[in-house]
Amino acid sequence: MKKSLKYIAGALVLLAFALAWILAPVGNGYTAKYLCSHAFTSGQDPEEAMELFIEPVNPLFRAVRYRVDYEQKEVSAWFLGFLRPATAVYREGCGCTLLVDGTREALAQQAEGLAVERPVLKDTLWPAGNRVDVQNIPANVDIKKLNSRLRREFEETAADPGKRANTLAIAVAYKDTIIAEHYRPGIDAGTPLLSWSASKSITGALIGRLAQTKGFDIYRPAGFPEWEQDERKAITVDQLLRMESGLEFDERYAPFADAVEMLYQSPDMGAYALSKPLAAAPGTSWSYSSGTTNILAKILLEETGGSFRALEEFAHNEFFSKLGMTTAVFEHDEHGAFVGSSYFYASPRDWLRFALLYKNKGAWNGEQLLPEGWVDYSLTPTPHAPDGRYGAQIWLNAGAPGSDERLLPRLPRDLFAFEGFQDQWIVVIPSRNLMVARFGVTHDPAWSMETLILDILDCIEFSEE
């Protein structure tokens, strides 16, 4: 009997070790990458991030140990303190990249000679400048009530970090002017914050800028050699933008799921996604996929010259700088492409500039940055997306014809949003002349962006015209 128990105990130990071996790359990769970006891209405290933001995501992450090297600007993480280490490396202006099968020396060589100039803004009011005048507020805005409501978003009541809203920043723009903004201590108007899947909308806009500046045709087949011998060769860029490629992709954030393997175990994320077989004929079904967006990011890399440097220069010189986005950082995979699905950082003020570009139909400061009709195209519901919820890399509130089933049913149908994991929201309601950017690391399932926006609208008296 004792011998049997020893065998059973031994088997359980081996099973636990095998499970730890399998899960370690995800836990280590998530921790190293997130802490690196939190410390060096956003300039925040990694200890706070570990306790409040990382450990509540998955109980297993509590077994991850980490080290922040401020001299080398890198973070390493080990499951149980020794198992399958992962390292993320910071490059100035380019954020952090998780090492999968490369070296920090290779990453440094990739970015050698890069000198992207950040825009210098005029000493004038946002959006042309970076000053915000909170004294001259429109008479129909109850600013005291609005500020009181926004401050409540930063008052935590849950003792358990796993149930907190963790609001980091909120900025509200009305009639194209920022009227209120609030930040968590340690964060200010110049802090670049992680947007998670709201990054997809930036990737979509960069494809639009490619069409405007280089005549890129989104209705042509994507043209990857890997697809030439099968039905995938028919997939168009338009179908990729609309998540109707038909490619198989498991978007769950769970062991063995595609999204996790792509983000934490793939040096070339676009290549990982485009290797997937078809699950449906192109253009016949809608399936939300971070892999699809990283294929678009791979297209951006190739169409802008095929190099890390050319991609960075295109994104900043042709888009971010023109918008006055001084805090924009798009992090890369090892191959050099943007992690278009997930790793764009910017301040709320810069995100509201991006939102205003779409509110203004792609025009900025007298220049058409996106092709005529691009915004209408992006905000047109994708045929097979449920309830008219998705356009081209943008969430919509249109609803299906004759139905009240919508993304945010208590808010106007013309609302559109750039949205990401842990409740990153940049919302535009053209009919109310309102834009709201909210960032956090939210674990509270009861937290609601819809409720927050309704309360903001309640602070503004709209006249019926």
HELIX and SHEET records of a PDB file:
HELIX    1   1 LYS A    2  CYS A   36  1                                  35    
HELIX    2   2 SER A   37  THR A   41  3                                   5    
HELIX    3   3 PRO A   46  GLU A   48  1                                   3    
HELIX    4   4 ALA A   49  ILE A   54  3                                   6    
HELIX    5   5 GLU A   55  VAL A   57  5                                   3    
HELIX    6   6 PRO A   59  ALA A   63  5                                   5    
HELIX    7   7 ARG A  104  GLN A  110  1                                   7    
HELIX    8   8 ILE A  143  ARG A  152  1                                  10    
HELIX    9   9 PRO A  161  LYS A  163  5                                   3    
HELIX   10  10 TRP A  196  ALA A  198  5                                   3    
HELIX   11  11 SER A  199  LYS A  214  1                                  16    
HELIX   12  12 PRO A  225  TRP A  227  5                                   3    
HELIX   13  13 GLU A  231  ALA A  234  5                                   4    
HELIX   14  14 VAL A  237  LEU A  241  1                                   5    
HELIX   15  15 ASP A  258  GLN A  265  1                                   8    
HELIX   16  16 MET A  269  LEU A  274  1                                   6    
HELIX   17  17 SER A  290  GLU A  303  1                                  14    
HELIX   18  18 PHE A  308  ALA A  315  1                                   8    
HELIX   19  19 HIS A  316  PHE A  320  3                                   5    
HELIX   20  20 PRO A  348  LYS A  359  1                                  12    
HELIX   21  21 TRP A  374  SER A  378  1                                   5    
HELIX   22  22 PRO A  386  GLY A  388  5                                   3    
HELIX   23  23 PRO A  430  ARG A  432  5                                   3    
HELIX   24  24 MET A  449  LEU A  457  1                                   9    
SHEET    1   A 4 VAL A  64  ASP A  69  0                                        
SHEET    2   A 4 GLU A  74  PHE A  79 -1                                        
SHEET    3   A 4 LEU A  83  ARG A  91 -1                                        
SHEET    4   A 4 GLY A  95  LEU A  98 -1                                        
SHEET    1   B 2 LYS A 122  LEU A 125  0                                        
SHEET    2   B 2 GLY A 129  ARG A 131  1                                        
SHEET    1   C 6 THR A 177  TYR A 183  0                                        
SHEET    2   C 6 THR A 167  TYR A 174 -1                                        
SHEET    3   C 6 LEU A 434  GLY A 440 -1                                        
SHEET    4   C 6 GLN A 424  ILE A 429 -1                                        
SHEET    5   C 6 PHE A 416  GLY A 420 -1                                        
SHEET    6   C 6 TRP A 395  LEU A 396 -1                                        
SHEET    1   D 3 LEU A 193  LEU A 194  0                                        
SHEET    2   D 3 PHE A 344  ALA A 346 -1                                        
SHEET    3   D 3 VAL A 329  PHE A 330 -1                                        
SHEET    1   E 2 ALA A 363  TRP A 364  0                                        
SHEET    2   E 2 GLU A 367  GLN A 368 -1                                        
END                                                                             
